[in-house]
Amino acid sequence: MAVAREGETESSQFAPTLQTTTDPSSEGSDTKGVSQTLQPFGEREKVQLSQFSQTLQTPMAYENEIRRDWVLNVPEPPGLFSNLKTSFKKTVLSPLENKLQCLGKQPVPALVSILNVIFPPLSWCKEYNVTKFKRDILAGLTLASLCIPQSIGYATLAKLDPQYGLYTSVIPPLIYAMMGSSREIAIGPVAVVSLLLSSMIQKFEDPTVNPIAYRKFMLTVTFFAGTFQAAFGLLRLGFLVDFLSHAAIVGFMAGAACVIGLQQLKSLLGISNFTNKTDIISVLTSICKSMHTLNPYSVMIGSSFLIFILSTKYYLARKYKKLFWLAAMAPLLSVVLSTLVVFLTRADKHGVKIVKHITGGFNPSSIHELQFNSPHTAEAAKIGLIVALVALTEAIAVGRSFATMKGYRLDGNKEMLAMGVMNITGSLTSCYVATGSFSRTAVNFSAGCETVVSNIVMAVTVLISLEFFTRLLYFTPVAILASIILSALPGLINVSEAKYIWKVDKMDFLACAAAFLGVLFVSVEIGLLLAVGISFAKIILNSIQPGTEKLGRLPGSDLFGDVEQYPIATKTPGALIVRVKSGLLCFANANFIRGRILNLALEEQDEGAIENGDQDRVQIVILDMSNLLNIDTSSIAALEELHNELESNGMQLALANPRWHVIHKLRLANFLKKIEGRVFLTIREAIEACLTSKNLLPI
């Protein structure tokens, strides 16, 4: 039972019979105890004194004991299976049950609500008008002028025939327009995904030796990628995308941009023999060995139009905002002009490589090309999972950026479902993996798009081009496609963001640098794995070796803060207050934390003895558990060991503000009895109770 502080008496008639002395264990502290040393009395005096000792508990002490009971008498928390059941019910069953109940009571409104969830455009189509339609048509046409040459270039980057890039710019945007929640994002093939696919698939199928098998493998990977994306959306597993941290994405994108640029030197320089490897050493070695075979006409055409595209994009469009359309149309203009130049000069007769025949017409069915009984089906599924995560990460990052500018919220799970359905459908219609493109989305936004109707306009324009204009692209030089791809790469290299990451978090920068160097010097997938691995290592390191901090009271308050962060915080004589900088105390970090706390206690005890003798000697170690969300049996064993070690050194252990699951497990393990009930709601109450009384209430 906690004892009242000195001077708090109910009656003065017992004063002569009671010695009020300061408890040695609390000298120098904010609170002072009352010794219960009794002089020889008769039975009547002893009864009176016993009654008086019960009145020594002040209202504050009584309130502290009640608050302490709140901590000890908590109900049993829900278990693992209960949490899983609740989570599954909230995420899957409850929304479905609610909609089915509404469907039974009010069929029409419920059906409309369900359709609005599945098809987000239905929610804004009521407000759609002619003005918005005009803006979407203009944005869609501008988008198509950029999309057509880029799609052809990205298809060659993916080691596919040019028409497959155009196919990918038709069906996926149409599906997304019906199911996607972003209004600005532009759907189609992108450089990073194209490079990732080609670098991983060509390990199993060579695109030059067996292009048909390579294409079938690509379509199968696309099907698996779409399946994973749709599953993530249905099961509401959006958190999986967060495994690719922001820093890792920045480094990965920059490394991929450099690799893509190096790969395009083959087409830009007109080199015939080139390595299939993507690392910088292999590429530069291949270039040096093949320099004698470069074609000066290809270099001239590619370089001149690359300068034209970059100057319109990074000079004219920025200096004169109204000329953004010129930057958007520069790639298409370059294709038209370069094709005319090659056709009129017959540069193809002088070694300039051209696109030649592009198969036109609507997307052909590719259901029969999907291979699920192939020896490489398991590898196709693995590649599909990796590509699905990378494509989703890029698309959701792009979509959220522009949604924030427009002031609406993007539903990540709906985006995943839409991306999954469009890629599954795309795999059945000769498309490879499509996602949101940052460069084309920026053009779409700048062109004044209002809704995803701009994607529909773009897809229809690409389809018309496939039907009627593919023959005109016969003499298009391959060097111009390389120029178009190279012109899009600077947007993937974000130097300012890398500097920001270095400034804020060095460990994050390590992940960023690892992704960049891994992609550049080894391979795309190794760079990605390094980035993810370092991100996980950071989490594991913080979990295994979390820091501990000594707390002190902030002047004029009952708040306690880290004495290093707040130098004005004052330590409590006789007590050491420690907090663990981790949300979990488990087998991986329990012994490390035990050792840190014990060392802090012994150091503090020695310092107090040297400075002020035994009067400031640490008697109680208070562990602030407000940060800890859960513990396991290993950590309970470590706490028992810590308790025994502290007792052997003349100190006691007390706990302050334990969380629900923590106090429940400590109670089941009978740990509370071992520390004699030294568990409190706040640090202040722990200090007052422990330093003013040695007789705490038993559990």
C-alpha positions in Angstrom: 0.0 0.0 0.0 1.4 3.4 -1.0 2.0 5.7 2.0 0.9 9.3 2.2 3.4 12.1 1.9 4.8 13.9 4.9 2.5 16.4 6.6 -0.8 15.0 5.2 -2.5 14.2 8.6 -6.2 14.0 9.4 -5.9 14.5 13.1 -3.2 15.9 15.3 -3.9 13.8 18.4 -1.6 11.1 17.2 1.3 13.4 16.4 3.3 12.6 19.6 3.1 8.9 18.9 4.5 9.0 15.3 8.0 9.7 14.1 7.9 11.4 10.7 11.2 10.9 9.1 12.3 11.1 5.5 12.7 7.8 3.7 16.3 7.4 2.7 15.4 6.0 -0.6 13.7 9.3 -1.6 16.2 11.9 -0.5 16.4 14.8 -3.0 13.2 13.7 -4.8 10.1 15.7 -5.3 8.1 13.5 -2.9 9.0 12.5 0.7 7.9 9.4 2.6 6.7 8.8 6.1 8.4 6.2 8.2 6.0 3.9 10.0 8.4 3.3 12.9 6.2 2.8 16.0 7.0 3.3 19.7 5.8 0.8 22.2 2.1 1.4 22.7 -0.8 -0.3 24.4 -3.5 -2.2 22.4 -5.8 0.8 22.3 -3.1 3.1 20.9 -2.1 0.5 18.3 -5.7 0.3 17.1 -5.9 4.1 16.9 -2.6 4.2 15.1 -3.8 1.5 12.6 -6.9 3.5 11.9 -4.8 6.6 11.4 -2.4 4.8 9.0 -5.4 4.1 6.8 -6.2 7.8 6.7 -2.7 8.7 5.5 -3.7 7.9 2.0 -4.4 11.2 0.4 -7.0 11.6 -2.3 -4.2 11.8 -4.8 -2.7 8.5 -3.7 -6.1 6.9 -3.7 -6.7 8.2 -7.2 -3.3 6.8 -8.3 -4.2 3.4 -7.0 -7.5 3.5 -8.9 -5.6 4.5 -12.1 -3.2 1.6 -11.4 -6.1 -0.8 -11.2 -7.1 0.4 -14.7 -3.8 -0.9 -16.0 -4.0 -4.2 -14.2 -7.6 -5.1 -14.8 -7.9 -4.6 -18.6 -10.1 -7.1 -20.5 -8.5 -9.8 -22.6 -7.3 -8.4 -26.0 -8.4 -10.1 -29.2 -6.2 -12.9 -30.3 -4.5 -13.6 -33.7 -7.4 -15.5 -35.2 -9.9 -13.0 -34.0 -7.8 -10.2 -35.6 -7.5 -12.1 -38.9 -11.3 -12.8 -38.9 -12.1 -9.1 -38.2 -9.7 -7.9 -40.9 -11.1 -10.3 -43.5 -14.6 -9.3 -42.5 -13.9 -5.6 -42.8 -12.0 -5.8 -46.0 -14.0 -8.4 -47.9 -17.2 -9.7 -46.3 -18.7 -6.5 -44.8 -18.7 -4.4 -48.0 -20.1 -7.3 -49.9 -22.8 -8.0 -47.3 -23.8 -4.4 -47.0 -24.2 -4.1 -50.8 -26.2 -7.4 -51.0 -28.5 -6.2 -48.2 -29.0 -2.9 -49.9 -29.6 -4.8 -53.2 -32.4 -6.7 -51.5 -34.0 -3.7 -50.0 -33.4 -1.0 -52.6 -32.3 -2.8 -55.8 -31.9 0.2 -58.1 -29.9 2.5 -55.9 -27.8 -0.4 -54.7 -27.1 -1.5 -58.2 -26.1 2.0 -59.1 -23.8 2.2 -56.1 -22.1 -1.1 -57.0 -21.6 0.0 -60.6 -20.1 3.3 -59.4 -17.6 1.3 -57.4 -16.7 -1.0 -60.3 -16.8 1.8 -62.9 -15.6 5.1 -61.3 -16.4 7.2 -64.5 -20.1 6.7 -63.8 -19.7 9.0 -60.7 -18.5 12.0 -62.7 -20.2 11.4 -66.1 -23.3 13.2 -64.9 -21.3 16.4 -64.7 -19.6 15.9 -68.1 -20.3 18.6 -70.7 -19.3 19.7 -74.2 -16.5 22.1 -72.9 -14.8 19.2 -71.0 -15.2 17.0 -74.1 -13.5 19.6 -76.3 -10.6 19.8 -73.9 -10.3 16.0 -73.7 -10.3 15.7 -77.5 -7.4 18.2 -77.7 -5.5 16.5 -74.9 -6.1 13.0 -76.5 -4.9 14.1 -79.9 -1.8 15.7 -78.3 -1.2 12.6 -76.3 -1.5 10.4 -79.4 1.1 12.5 -81.2 3.6 11.6 -78.4 2.3 8.1 -77.8 2.6 6.7 -81.4 6.4 7.2 -81.8 7.1 6.3 -78.1 5.1 3.1 -78.3 7.0 2.0 -81.4 10.3 2.8 -79.7 9.3 1.0 -76.4 8.3 -2.1 -78.4 11.8 -2.2 -79.9 13.2 -1.7 -76.4 11.2 -4.7 -75.3 12.6 -6.7 -78.2 9.2 -6.9 -79.9 7.9 -5.9 -83.3 6.8 -2.2 -83.5 3.1 -3.0 -83.8 3.0 -4.5 -80.4 3.7 -1.2 -78.8 0.8 0.3 -80.8 -1.4 -2.6 -79.8 -0.6 -1.8 -76.1 -1.7 1.7 -76.6 -5.2 0.7 -77.8 -6.9 -1.9 -75.5 -5.3 -1.2 -72.1 -6.2 2.6 -72.2 -9.8 1.7 -73.2 -10.2 -0.8 -70.3 -8.6 1.6 -67.8 -10.9 4.4 -69.0 -13.9 2.3 -67.8 -12.4 1.1 -64.5 -9.6 3.5 -63.4 -10.1 6.2 -60.8 -7.4 8.6 -62.1 -8.5 11.2 -64.6 -5.1 12.4 -65.8 -3.0 9.3 -66.1 -1.9 8.2 -69.6 -1.8 4.4 -70.1 0.5 2.5 -72.4 4.0 1.0 -72.6 6.7 2.6 -70.6 10.5 2.5 -70.9 11.3 1.0 -67.5 8.9 -1.9 -67.7 9.9 -2.6 -71.4 13.6 -2.8 -70.3 12.7 -4.9 -67.3 10.8 -7.4 -69.4 13.4 -7.7 -72.1 16.3 -8.1 -69.7 14.6 -10.9 -67.7 12.8 -12.8 -70.4 15.8 -13.1 -72.8 17.5 -15.3 -70.2 15.0 -18.0 -71.1 14.1 -17.2 -74.7 16.4 -15.4 -77.2 14.4 -12.8 -79.2 16.7 -13.0 -82.2 16.9 -16.8 -82.4 13.3 -17.6 -81.6 11.1 -14.4 -81.8 7.8 -16.4 -81.7 8.7 -18.2 -78.5 9.9 -14.9 -77.0 6.6 -13.2 -77.9 4.6 -16.0 -76.3 6.7 -15.8 -73.2 6.1 -12.1 -73.1 2.3 -12.4 -73.4 2.3 -15.1 -70.7 4.2 -12.9 -68.3 1.7 -10.1 -69.1 -1.2 -12.4 -68.1 0.5 -13.3 -64.8 1.3 -9.6 -64.1 -2.3 -8.7 -64.7 -3.5 -11.6 -62.5 -1.3 -10.5 -59.6 -2.4 -6.9 -60.0 -6.1 -7.8 -60.0 -5.6 -10.1 -57.0 -3.8 -7.3 -55.1 -6.8 -5.0 -55.7 -9.5 -7.5 -54.8 -7.7 -8.6 -51.6 -6.9 -4.9 -50.8 -3.2 -5.6 -50.6 -2.1 -2.2 -51.6 0.6 -2.2 -48.9 2.7 -4.6 -51.0 3.5 -1.7 -53.3 5.2 0.1 -50.4 7.9 -2.6 -50.3 9.5 -0.5 -53.0 10.5 2.5 -51.0 10.6 6.0 -52.5 14.4 6.1 -52.3 14.6 2.7 -54.0 12.3 3.9 -56.8 14.4 7.0 -57.4 17.6 5.1 -57.7 16.1 2.3 -59.7 14.5 4.8 -62.2 17.8 6.7 -62.6 19.8 3.5 -63.2 17.2 2.1 -65.6 17.3 5.4 -67.5 21.1 5.2 -67.9 20.8 1.6 -69.0 18.1 2.4 -71.5 20.2 5.3 -72.9 23.2 3.0 -73.3 21.0 0.4 -75.1 19.7 3.0 -77.5 23.3 3.9 -78.6 23.1 0.8 -80.8 20.3 2.3 -82.9 21.5 5.9 -82.7 25.0 5.0 -83.9 23.8 2.4 -86.4 25.9 -0.3 -84.9 25.2 -3.8 -86.2 26.7 -6.2 -83.6 25.6 -5.3 -80.0 25.6 -7.1 -76.7 22.3 -8.4 -75.1 23.6 -7.6 -71.6 22.5 -4.4 -69.9 25.3 -3.6 -67.5 27.4 -0.5 -68.4 30.7 -2.3 -68.7 29.4 -4.8 -71.3 27.6 -2.1 -73.2 30.6 0.3 -73.4 32.9 -2.6 -74.3 30.5 -3.6 -77.1 30.4 0.0 -78.4 34.2 0.4 -78.3 34.6 -2.9 -80.3 32.0 -1.8 -82.9 32.9 1.8 -83.4 34.4 1.0 -86.8 30.9 -0.2 -87.9 28.9 2.9 -86.9 26.9 4.6 -89.7 27.5 8.4 -90.0 24.1 8.9 -91.6 22.3 7.3 -88.7 24.4 9.4 -86.3 23.5 12.6 -88.2 19.8 11.8 -88.4 19.5 10.6 -84.8 21.5 13.4 -83.2 19.9 16.3 -85.1 16.4 15.2 -84.2 17.4 14.5 -80.7 18.6 18.0 -80.3 15.3 19.3 -81.9 13.2 17.3 -79.5 15.2 18.3 -76.4 15.3 21.9 -77.3 11.5 22.1 -77.8 10.9 20.1 -74.5 13.4 21.8 -72.2 13.7 25.3 -73.7 10.7 26.4 -75.8 8.0 24.6 -73.6 9.5 26.0 -70.4 10.1 29.5 -71.7 6.8 29.8 -73.6 4.2 27.9 -71.7 1.7 28.1 -74.5 4.0 26.1 -76.8 3.7 22.9 -74.7 1.9 21.3 -77.7 5.1 21.8 -79.8 7.1 19.8 -77.3 4.4 17.1 -77.2 4.2 16.9 -81.0 8.0 17.1 -81.6 8.5 13.3 -81.6 5.7 12.8 -84.2 7.1 15.7 -86.3 10.5 14.1 -86.0 9.2 10.8 -87.2 7.4 12.4 -90.2 10.4 14.6 -91.2 13.0 11.8 -90.8 10.9 9.4 -92.7 10.6 11.9 -95.6 14.4 12.5 -95.5 15.2 8.8 -95.7 12.6 8.2 -98.4 13.8 11.1 -100.6 17.5 10.5 -100.1 17.2 6.6 -100.0 19.4 6.7 -97.0 18.4 3.1 -96.4 20.7 2.1 -99.3 23.6 3.7 -97.4 23.3 1.6 -94.3 20.6 3.6 -92.4 18.4 1.0 -90.7 14.6 1.5 -91.1 11.5 0.1 -89.4 10.2 -1.5 -92.6 6.9 -3.3 -92.5 4.6 -2.7 -89.5 1.5 -5.0 -89.3 -1.6 -2.9 -89.2 -5.2 -3.5 -88.3 -7.0 -4.0 -85.0 -5.4 -6.0 -82.2 -5.4 -9.7 -83.1 -6.4 -12.3 -80.5 -3.5 -13.9 -78.7 -5.4 -16.4 -76.4 -3.8 -19.3 -78.3 -0.3 -17.9 -77.6 -0.5 -18.0 -73.8 1.6 -20.9 -72.5 0.7 -22.4 -69.1 2.3 -25.9 -69.7 5.7 -24.6 -70.7 8.8 -25.6 -68.8 9.3 -21.9 -68.0 5.8 -21.2 -66.6 7.0 -20.9 -63.1 9.7 -18.3 -64.2 7.0 -16.5 -66.2 4.9 -16.2 -63.0 7.9 -14.9 -61.0 8.8 -12.3 -63.6 5.1 -11.4 -63.8 5.0 -10.7 -60.0 8.1 -8.5 -60.2 6.9 -6.6 -63.2 3.4 -6.2 -61.6 4.9 -4.5 -58.5 7.1 -2.2 -60.5 4.3 -1.2 -62.9 1.9 -0.6 -60.1 4.4 1.4 -58.1 5.0 3.7 -61.1 1.4 4.0 -62.0 0.1 4.8 -58.5 2.9 7.2 -57.9 2.1 9.1 -61.1 -1.7 9.0 -60.5 -1.4 10.2 -56.9 0.8 13.1 -57.9 -1.6 14.5 -60.4 -4.7 13.7 -58.3 -3.2 15.8 -55.5 -2.8 18.7 -58.0 -6.5 18.4 -59.0 -7.7 18.0 -55.4 -9.2 14.5 -55.4 -8.2 11.2 -53.8 -7.0 8.1 -55.7 -8.1 4.7 -54.5 -5.0 2.5 -54.7 -7.0 -0.8 -54.6 -9.3 0.3 -57.5 -6.2 1.3 -59.4 -4.7 -2.2 -58.9 -7.9 -3.9 -60.0 -8.2 -1.7 -63.1 -4.5 -2.3 -64.0 -4.9 -6.0 -63.5 -8.0 -6.3 -65.7 -6.5 -4.2 -68.4 -3.3 -6.3 -68.5 -5.2 -9.6 -68.4 -7.3 -8.3 -71.3 -4.2 -7.0 -73.0 -2.5 -10.4 -72.8 -5.4 -11.8 -74.7 -5.2 -9.1 -77.4 -1.5 -9.0 -78.3 -0.5 -6.4 -75.8 2.4 -6.5 -73.3 2.5 -5.0 -69.8 1.0 -1.5 -69.8 1.0 1.1 -67.0 0.9 4.8 -66.3 3.6 6.9 -68.0 4.9 9.9 -66.2 6.0 11.8 -69.3 2.8 11.2 -71.2 0.7 11.9 -68.1 2.5 15.3 -67.8 1.7 16.1 -71.4 -1.9 15.0 -70.9 -2.2 17.3 -67.8 -0.6 20.2 -69.6 -2.9 19.8 -72.6 -5.8 20.4 -70.2 -7.4 17.0 -70.0 -10.5 16.8 -67.8 -11.2 13.1 -67.6 -10.0 9.7 -68.9 -11.8 10.4 -72.1 -8.5 11.7 -73.3 -7.2 8.1 -73.1 -10.1 7.0 -75.2 -9.3 9.6 -77.8 -5.7 8.6 -77.8 -6.6 4.9 -78.2 -8.9 5.6 -81.1 -6.3 7.7 -82.8 -3.7 5.0 -82.4 -6.2 2.5 -83.8 -6.9 4.7 -86.8 -3.2 4.9 -87.4 -2.9 1.1 -87.2 -5.6 0.8 -89.8 -4.5 3.4 -92.3 -1.0 4.9 -91.7 1.3 2.0 -90.8 2.5 1.8 -94.4 3.7 5.3 -94.2 6.2 4.3 -91.5 8.1 1.9 -93.7 11.0 4.2 -94.2 11.1 5.5 -90.6 14.8 5.3 -89.4 15.4 3.3 -86.3 17.7 6.1 -85.1 14.8 8.4 -84.7 13.1 5.9 -82.4 16.3 5.9 -80.3 16.2 9.7 -80.2 12.6 9.7 -79.0 13.4 7.2 -76.2 16.6 9.1 -75.2 14.6 12.4 -75.1 12.2 10.9 -72.5 15.0 9.6 -70.2 16.0 12.9 -68.4 12.6 12.9 -66.7 13.5 9.6 -65.0 16.7 10.9 -63.5 15.8 13.1 -60.5 19.1 14.5 -59.1 17.4 17.0 -56.8 15.4 14.2 -55.2 18.5 12.2 -54.7 20.2 15.2 -53.0 17.1 15.6 -50.8 17.3 11.9 -49.7 21.0 12.3 -48.9 20.2 15.3 -46.8 17.4 13.7 -44.8 18.2 10.0 -44.4 21.6 8.5 -45.2 20.3 5.0 -45.0 17.6 5.7 -47.5 20.3 7.2 -49.8 22.2 3.9 -49.5 19.2 2.1 -50.8 18.9 4.7 -53.6 22.5 4.3 -54.5 22.4 0.5 -54.4 19.5 0.4 -56.8 21.2 2.8 -59.1 24.6 1.1 -59.1 23.1 -2.4 -59.1 21.1 -1.6 -62.3 24.0 0.2 -63.9 26.8 -2.3 -63.2 25.0 -5.7 -62.8 21.4 -6.0 -64.1 18.0 -4.5 -63.7 16.6 -7.2 -61.4 19.8 -7.3 -59.3 19.5 -3.5 -58.7 15.9 -3.9 -57.8 16.7 -6.7 -55.3 19.5 -4.7 -53.8 17.2 -1.8 -53.2 14.5 -3.9 -51.6 17.1 -5.9 -49.6 18.7 -2.7 -48.1 15.2 -1.3 -47.3 14.4 -4.6 -45.4 17.9 -4.6 -43.8 17.1 -1.1 -42.5 13.9 -2.3 -40.9 15.5 -5.4 -39.5 18.5 -3.4 -38.1 16.2 -1.0 -36.4 14.2 -3.9 -34.9 17.2 -5.9 -33.8 19.2 -3.0 -32.3 16.7 -0.3 -31.3 18.0 2.6 -29.3 17.2 3.4 -25.7 16.8 6.8 -24.2 17.0 8.2 -20.7 14.0 10.4 -19.7 13.8 13.4 -17.5 11.0 15.7 -16.4 10.4 18.8 -18.4 10.2 21.9 -16.2 6.8 23.0 -15.2 5.0 19.9 -16.4 4.4 16.2 -15.8 5.9 15.4 -19.3 9.0 13.3 -19.6 11.4 13.6 -22.6 14.8 12.4 -23.8 17.5 14.2 -21.8 19.7 14.4 -24.9 16.9 15.9 -27.0 15.8 18.2 -24.2 18.8 19.3 -22.2 16.5 21.3 -19.9 14.9 18.0 -18.7 15.8 17.1 -15.1 16.6 13.7 -13.9 14.8 12.3 -10.8 17.2 11.5 -8.0 17.0 7.8 -7.1 15.2 6.8 -10.3 16.3 5.9 -13.8 13.6 6.3 -16.4 14.2 4.4 -19.7 12.2 4.2 -22.9 12.9 1.8 -25.8 12.8 3.2 -29.3 10.9 0.3 -30.8 7.3 -0.8 -31.2 8.1 -4.4 -30.6 10.1 -6.3 -28.0 10.8 -9.7 -29.3 13.3 -12.6 -29.5 15.4 -10.6 -32.0 16.1 -7.6 -29.8 15.1 -8.6 -26.2 18.6 -9.5 -25.0 20.1 -6.5 -26.7 17.6 -4.2 -24.9 18.1 -6.0 -21.6 21.8 -5.4 -21.8 21.4 -1.7 -22.7 19.1 -1.0 -19.8 21.3 -2.9 -17.4 24.4 -1.0 -18.5 22.5 2.3 -18.3 21.4 1.5 -14.7 24.8 0.5 -13.6 26.4 3.6 -15.1 23.8 5.8 -13.6 24.3 4.1 -10.2 28.1 4.6 -10.3 27.7 8.3 -11.4 25.3 9.0 -8.6 27.6 7.3 -6.0 30.6 9.3 -7.2 28.9 12.6 -7.2 26.7 12.6 -4.2 27.4 9.4 -2.3 24.6 6.9 -1.6 21.9 9.6 -1.3 21.4 9.8 -5.1 22.0 6.1 -5.7 19.6 4.6 -8.2 17.0 2.5 -6.4 14.3 2.1 -9.1 14.5 1.6 -12.8 11.3 2.7 -14.5 10.7 1.3 -18.0 8.3 3.4 -20.0 6.4 0.9 -22.2 4.2 3.4 -24.0 6.0 2.7 -27.3 5.8 -1.1 -27.1 2.8 -2.5 -29.0 3.6 -6.2 -28.3 6.0 -8.6 -26.7 6.7 -12.3 -26.9 7.9 -15.0 -24.5 11.6 -14.3 -25.2 11.2 -10.7 -24.2 9.3 -11.7 -21.1 12.2 -14.0 -20.2 14.6 -11.1 -20.8 12.5 -8.8 -18.5 12.7 -11.5 -15.8 16.4 -11.7 -16.2 16.7 -7.9 -16.1 14.6 -7.8 -12.9 16.8 -10.4 -11.2 20.0 -8.6 -12.3 18.7 -5.2 -11.0 17.7 -6.7 -7.7 21.2 -8.3 -7.3 22.6 -4.7 -7.7 20.2 -3.2 -5.2 17.7 -1.8 -7.7 14.0 -2.5 -8.5 12.2 -2.6 -11.8 8.9 -0.8 -12.4 6.7 -0.5 -15.5 4.8 2.5 -16.7 2.0 2.7 -19.2 2.1 -0.8 -20.7 -0.1 -1.3 -23.8 -3.0 -3.7 -24.0 -1.3 -6.8 -25.4 1.8 -6.2 -23.3 0.1 -6.1 -19.9 -2.1 -9.1 -20.8 0.9 -11.3 -21.6 2.8 -10.1 -18.5 -0.2 -11.0 -16.4 -0.5 -14.5 -18.0 3.2 -15.0 -17.4 2.9 -14.1 -13.7 5.6 -11.5 -14.2 3.6 -8.8 -12.3 3.9 -10.8 -9.1 7.6 -11.1 -9.5 8.0 -7.3 -9.6 5.6 -7.0 -6.7 3.0 -5.1 -8.6 5.1 -2.2 -9.7 3.0 -1.3 -12.7 1.6 2.2 -13.2 -0.4 4.2 -15.6 2.1 7.1 -15.9 5.8 7.8 -15.1 4.9 10.3 -12.4 2.8 7.8 -10.6 5.5 5.3 -10.7 8.0 7.8 -9.2 5.7 8.8 -6.5 4.7 5.3 -5.5 8.1 3.7 -5.7 10.1 6.4 -4.0 7.6 7.0 -1.2 6.7 3.4 -0.2 8.3 0.1 -0.1 5.0 -1.7 0.6 3.0 -1.7 -2.6 -0.3 -3.5 -2.9 0.1 -7.1 -4.0 -1.4 -8.2 -7.3 
